[in-house]
Amino acid sequence: MQAVCAVLEQLLCEGVLRYYATSLETEAVEQAMVVDWENHRLRVMRPEHLAATALTVGRPKDRARLVYLAELPDFDHARFAGILSRHELHDRWHNWATVPGLIQSTYPHDQSINI
């Protein structure tokens, strides 16, 4: 595991990961939470960024993951709305979320992201 972390750190320092990362992914890494787990400090992407990333991928399993993440008690819907806005994902969210009936189709007047 240390070898993998060392390689990733070197790639990040060289700018390789930054070159290929989208602005959403870069923001997700920069705003990751720091958690302690079994005597290790880990940086974990926030569920709102994971949900937005799942939205961009769009596979059925990613869409299911988005619904799961958005139903978590600590999911910050306001943060998610901000992420959608900053990364111009509101249209994609609206197109996807209205089909299964997750939101009302009053967009763009109602930009709610209720699930």
Steps between C-alpha positions, in 0.01 A plus 500: 500500500784740577645438154169585336469818706856598413433455127176698518671776696780517242250514211305773677817701561598463136160629397403182315182446700413868488537499122246222454265589785184697431423812700242296694757236592757761595250678724397168655859417594567851631187495719532139617428426866778373723392199704678269742461130431690224680790728595520652151403847381316484170366761262155399382295680238177647630181316403380806307805486273465125459135549401591769246771275356251214474269736312772581247571132434133414459511119508200333666711389798632855540147637496401251769804609700395865462157425644659307788744782578231768484290309753778491760407697814808723474465572127513877457248586227606865497864398444388263224303781332810720515712228341243453224501874438879546501554212260201574275324174583152637573369407154641149523350464851165629381491270196589199708302570817167584334476164321472285814299775670763603751426868440214701356544613140465872579866562421659755458263692728530240774859384525431272794696180520268314734519125497 
